[in-house]
Every structure is written in structure tokens, then in C-alpha cells.
Amino acid sequence: MAAGTTGEWRGWRAAARRALYGPDGFYRRPEGPAGHFRTSVHASPLFAAAVARLLCRVDEALGRPAALDFVDMAAGRGELVTGVLAALPAEVAARTRACAVEIAGRPDGLDHRIGWRTEPPEGVTGLLFANEWLDNVPVEVAEVDSAGVPRRVLVRDDGTERLGEPVAGAEARWLARWWPLPAEEGYRAEIGLPRDRAWAAAVARVGRGLAVAVDYGHTADARPPFGTLTGFREGRETAPVPDGSCDITAHVALDACLLPGGRVVRQRDALRALGVTGARPPLALASTDPAAYVRALAGAGEAAELTAPGGLGDFGWLLQPVGVPDPMPPAEDPGHP
């Protein structure tokens, strides 16, 4: 069901918020995000296992507290948090308070150990993990007009656009600092200020531990000249029409989100550091244990997808330690458990 159709002109931030999160919005659909696009969580259980290893690293950095939090931001239907709990050593799982954060209702049959909230809890002691969340925090879009002035792009529910008022105030300052546009007609940018604020607010919920945001993004040395706003429906990219019929997303200016003490690494490096290598099993295993060889070969293929350049491997991991040393292992450390 569409979120409703009107002829009203809105900025892209308001239009996308209504289309994605309104009463009939895209993210309230029963099929969930997995019905429309494939994330690292859906690509392989190796991803959840790697996040579980990272949670164990955080647990060690915290001195093995009596209660260890794992918060899954934008949890979809709980696929990641379910996989993390399953991959944890029993002793760590017994101390873990698992929490999924999502606007949609709690799915039927979800593990009773998993809490379900619309906002992250305060005072997290552990790991807050946001996989493909920031790209769905709605933002305004700016476009340069014929006089070289960046203006806010307005849109109707059918996707028709026109230029509105000049970008001003904090949004103009953000553009000047993070995504300066040439004074040439047609250049576009997504104004990531709401994402910077959303990430800072999420990190503020962590008392001690680590906050991680995983998303496709860009940095100041490689901003796309015409922006990245797009839509997805049933596994295919489509025009971003804000009527509730499709996902509306844009890449994240990860360097703008970065807080003091944080860093950004590529997913392929993060996952390799956490033991996801994509190495093929030795051929000799095919003769000694064919079933194990087939399983290992399938795992290698999944690992290759998660770490592939030009694909999921190019995602950025925004790492923000809070009150502990950075627990992400160096690339040569296979991690544990």
C-alpha cells in the first residue's frame, strides 16, 4: 500500500520520512527489508558470526561485565541479532542482553531473549551495531541552479521534482564543509547533517563499549557529482518515488559522521580481521571428507561476496569506541572465539 499520494511539494527529507516510516510506509510492510534487498546479514551467516566475534572483543575490553549489551539498530526482522546470539559462546550468550531497535512491530516467533524497542536503550555496556541504518536516515537534496546557487530540491509523491529556496543556515555550512558544489547547473548533493546528528545520538546511548555503523558511503575526496539518491523494490534499483512503494536511500558521507576517536575501515578489512577470509579449502579435503569440502567451499564463496571489491566489501565500518580501547583486531589477527 502506498503512503498516500498528494500534489504537495516537500523537501526530500520530509517526503522520504513519510514514505519510509509513515503509517503505511515502506518499512512497516510485513515482508521487511529482506523482501526487497540483500544486505550482508542476508548474504551469509558468516556476517553475524563475525559480529559475534567483535562482541566478544568488546566483552574483553569491558572486563567481562555481568551483563553485556548487544543492540541491533534498524534490525529489520531480527535476522542479525538472532544470528549473533546463535554464534556466541554459551558463557557469553548467557550474559548478553540482546535488543533489536526497529519501528515495525515485533516479529512472531522471535527468540524470547531478544528485546524489541523503537529507540535504543540508554547506558549501553557493550556493542551497538547499525547495519545499513544511516543510509535510510532521510536527508535534504541540494541542486545547483542556472545562477550557480545550491537550492533545496522539492518533490511530490509521484517523484516529480523542482527547485525550492536556496540552501541556508546549518545546511549551507554543512555543504561548504563536507560537500562543496561547483557553481555549475545540475550538480547535486545529499545534505548529511541529519545523519551526523543521528549517529552522534546513537553513540551517546553507549556508556562503555563500541558503536559501529556499516553502510555504503563516500568521503570528501570522492563525492559523486550528481548525488546517489535512488530507490529499491523487490531486489531491483528503481526511481526514488516517495509514495511508500519502494525503499529510498542515499550513500552516507561517512567522514562527516565521524566523531573524535573514531575511524572508518572498509568492510573487507574489518571482516578479514574478524576471521572472514574467503580462502578456498585445500583440494585434498575433497577426497578425505567430501561433505566438509563442499561446506567449506560454500563458506568461501559467501566470504568472497561479503568482502568483494566493488560490492559489499567496499562498505564502510564507522567504529566509535566509548570508554574502552578500540577492540577491533588488526587485520592479521583472526579474532575469536
Buried (B, 14 or more C-beta within 10 A) or exposed (E): EBBBEEEEEBBBBBBBBBBBBBEBBBBBBEEBBBEBBEBBBBBBBBBBBBBBBBBBBBBEBBEEBEEBBBBBBBBBBBBBBBBBBEBBEEEBBEBBBBBBBBEBEBBEEBEEEBBBEEEBBEEBBBBBBBBBBBBBBBBBBBBBEEEEBBBBBBBBBEBEBEBBEBBEEEBBEBBEEBBEBEEEEEBBBBBBBBBBEBBEEBBBBBBBBBBBBBBBBBBEEEBBEEBBBBBBBEEEEBEBBBBBBBBBBBBBBBBBBBBEEBEBBBBBBBBBBBBBBBEBBEEEBBEEEEEEBEEBBEBBEBBBBBBBEEBBBBBBBBBBBBEBEBBBBEEEEEBEE
